[in-house]
């Protein structure tokens, strides 16, 4: 639509979808759903896969609604799991960082837990920037009356690392793990039972969190997620290998949502998420897939869902039961 065109009414948008987009739409139900979801979010965002040139060949408005419902169901499924992973990994990390430390401030951790590989200027700069960013986050939280931050600053005390973790975003936490000394990173990896021979620098945990960070942000802000358009980095080769070895699933590339499901399952298992709840998680994911299959023509379904999805889910169930 040309930005100078007059805004269309719902009836006008329905005519536009029929005449210009070749999508069958009509009746009070379709009109209500278009009103509820909106043209720009409910159609414009879902009309393609990843990139605008990859147009999905819808024929009925009900197919668009099916994809919207699928996307919403996926976000509803993974958001609590992602929050649990973030909370659990932070607590596992604290158990490896805090014991024996009297001064648990960011500055002391920077001095004592981020002080190896001093010849690596890139890492040193990254650590400096992280320290400055965390201080900025604390001052910003204080200016916005964060009771937890105020509790310490109003008493002339530094906020301890566990308090900083409370306000730290997932991406910043992943960067924090990345910047820790190598021996501390190894302790975190061992605590999570993620120490593997090919992770020689003990960055597997940090890279796993970097991988799910964009998905976490997409779900938190209700952005479109079903086609992994949120992906903001190439998949780390060790994360790919780890997921494949853990689950027995091959060709993990993080181009389909199912690969993120596999990574989430692996992380949940390593933070000792209850097995029964993990199986429920997979059952709900399978229901999302089945519901989409019932609502879409096979050519469209095959564009959205990874080939061999049932086999992948079966392997994840076997992995969970081990």
N, C-alpha and C positions, 0 to 999 in steps of 0.2 A: 504494500500500500504506500502510495506517495505521501510524505509527511504533510503536504499541503491539502490533501483530501480531507473532506469533512468526516468526522467520526461516524461510523455506521451504527445503526441500531442493532439489537439482537436479530431482528428479522432480516436486516440488511446483511449481517454477517453470515446468517444461514444461507442466504442467496449466494453470497460470495463463495462459501464453501462448496455449494452445489455446482455453481456455474464455472468458477475459476479453478477450484481444487479437485473437482470430480469426486466429491465425497457425498454419499447419500445421507442426508440429514433432514428431518422433518418431524412434526408432531410435538406435542406438549412436553414429552419426556426429554427429547433431544434439546428442545429450547431451554428447559429448566437446567439441564446439565451444562449447556454452553454458558448460561448465565452464572451458574455456580462456580465453574472452573475458570471462566473468562476466556476470551479468544486468544489473548497474547500468551497466557500461561498454559491454557488448556489445549491449544492447538499449535501455536507458533513454536513452542518449546519442544513439543513431542512429535513434530512432523518429520524429524530427521534422526539419524543415528550419528552421534558424536560431532559430525560436521554438517553444515547446511546443505552441502552438495549431495549428501547421502540420504536422499528423500525416501521415506517409508511409503510404499504404495498402498495406502489405505483406500478402501472403497466405501466403508460405512463409518459413521461417526461413533458407533458403538465400539469399533476397534480402537479408536483413539482413547475412549473412556477406559477400555480394558488395560491399555498400556499405562494410563495415568494411575489406575487402581493398583496395578502391579508395582509401579514405582513407589507409590505411597506405602504399600505393604512391605516392600523391601526396606525402606527407611525406618518404618515402625519396628521391624524385626531387628535390624542391626544396631540401632542407636543405643538401646540399653546394654547390649553386649560390648560396644565400643567404650561406653562409660565405665563398665566394669573392668575392662582391660586396663584403661588408663589409671583407675584408682588402684587396682591390684599391683600393677608394675611399679607405680610410685611407692607403694608400701614395701614391696620386695626390695626395691632400690634403697630405701631409707634404712632398712635392716643391715645393709652392707656398708652404708656411708656413715651413719650417726654413732654407732657404738664406740666408746672411748674418746669421743670429742666433747670437750667442755664448751668450746665456742662453736656453735652450730650456725653461725651467720654465713651469708653468701661470700663475704670477703675472706673469711677463714677457709671456707671450702675452696675458693679460688686459689688461695695460697698453698693449701696442703693437699688438695685432691685434684688439682689441675695444674701440676707443676712439673710434669715429665716432658720428654721430647722437646726440650727448650730450643733446639736448633731448628725446629719446624715453625717457621715464621707464619705460615698460613694458619696453623692450629693455634698459635699464640694469639693472633689477631681475632680468630673466631672466639676464643675464650674471653678476650677483653670485651668484645662486642656483646657476648652473652651476659657477662657480669654487668655491663652498663645497662643492658636492656632489662635485666631483672630489677636493678635499682630503680629504673624508670617505672616499671610496673608497680613496684611497692609505693613509690611516691604518688603515682596516679591513683592507686587504691586508697591511700590515705586521704587524698584530696576529695575522694568520693565517699568518705565516711565509712570505709570498710571497718567493721567492728573488730575483726581479727587483727588487722594491721595496726589500728589505733591502740589496741590493747597493749602492744609492745612499745610503739613509738611514744605514746603518752607517758610511759614509765621510764623513758630514756634508754630502752633496750632495743637491740637489733632483733628483727624478725627471724626466728630460727628456720632452718631449711624446710622443715615440715610445713611451716606456715607459708613459705614461698611456694611450695608445691600446690597449696590450695588455690592459688591465683594463677598458677602457670598453665598456659595453654599446652595442648598435646605436642604441637610442633616445637615449642620452646623446651618442653621436657625431653623430647627426643634429642634436641641439640645439647641439652645439659648432659645427657648420658654420653653422647658422642664426645664431649669435651673432658670427661673424667679421665684420670690417669688410667693407663692400660691395666694395672693390677686391680683397680676398682671395677673397671668394666668386666674383667674376668670374673670377679666375685659375683657381680650381678648376673652374668650369664650362667654361672654355676648354680646360683640360687634358683633360677628359673629353669634349670636343666636344659639350657639352650647352648651349652658349650659343645661345639662340633669342630672337627679337625680343620675344615676349610675356612673357618672364621678365625683366622690367625690374629687379627687385630681386635677381636671381641667387639665388633660393631653390629652384630646380628640383631640385638635387641633394639638399638637405636634405629637401624634401618627398617625394621619391622614397623616401628611406630611412625617413621617418616612415610611409609607406604600407606598406612591406614589414615594418616592425618587428613588428607584431602577428602576422603570419604566421610570422616567424622564431621568435617566442616560442612560438607554438602547436606548431610542429614540434619545437622543442627540448624541450618538456615533454610531448610526445605527446598534446596535446589534439586534439579533433575539429576538422578543418580543411576538409573537402570542400565544405561549404556556406557558407564564409566567415563563420561565426559569431564568429570571432576579431576581426573588423573593429571597430576602436575609434575611428574618426573618419570623417567624410565625406570623400569623395575630393576632393583639391585640383583645382581646375578646370584649372590649368596642367599637372598631371600627366596628367589625362584627355586634354587637347589634345595633349600631347607624344606619348603612346602612340598616339593615333589618327593623328597626322601621320606618325610614324615607321613605323608598320606598315600603314596603310591600313584598319585595323579600325575600324568605326563603333560608336557606342553603348556605349563603354567606361564602366562605372559602378562597377566593382569589387563587383558583387553576385554574380558567378559566379567560380569559381576560375580560369577561363580568362583573365580580365582580369589576374589576378596573374601567370599564366604569361607573358602578353604583356609586362608590365612587367619581369619578371625577364629575359626575352630581350633587351629593349631595354638594360637595364643591363649585362648580360653583354657585349653587342656593344660598348658604349661603354667598357668596361674592357678591350676587345680580347681577349676570350675566344676561343679557337681556333674557327674556323668549323665544322670537322668535329665538334667536341664540342658545339657549339650545335645542329647538325643531329641528333646523337645524343640530345640532351636533348629535342628536339621529337618524335623518333621514339618515345622511351620514354613521353612524355606521350600520344601518339596510341595507344600500346599500352594504357595505362591506360584510356583512353576506350573502345577496342574491347572490352576484357575486360569492362567494366561493361555495355556494350550487349548482349553475349551472355548475360549473367546476369539481366537485369532485364526486366520487362514494359515496353513502350514508354511508357505513361503515367508510370511512376515514373522511368524514365530521363530523360524530358523535363523532369521537375521538378528533376533534379539537374544536368544538363549544359546549358550554354547553347545556345540555338537557333543552328543554322548553325555548329556547332563545327568541322566538317571544313573549311569555307571559311575560318574564322579560322586554323586550323592551316596551311592552304595559304598564306595571306597572310604568316604568320610565317616560313615556309620561304623564300618569295620575298624577304622582308626580310633574312633571314640571308645569302642568296646575293648580295646587292647589294655 
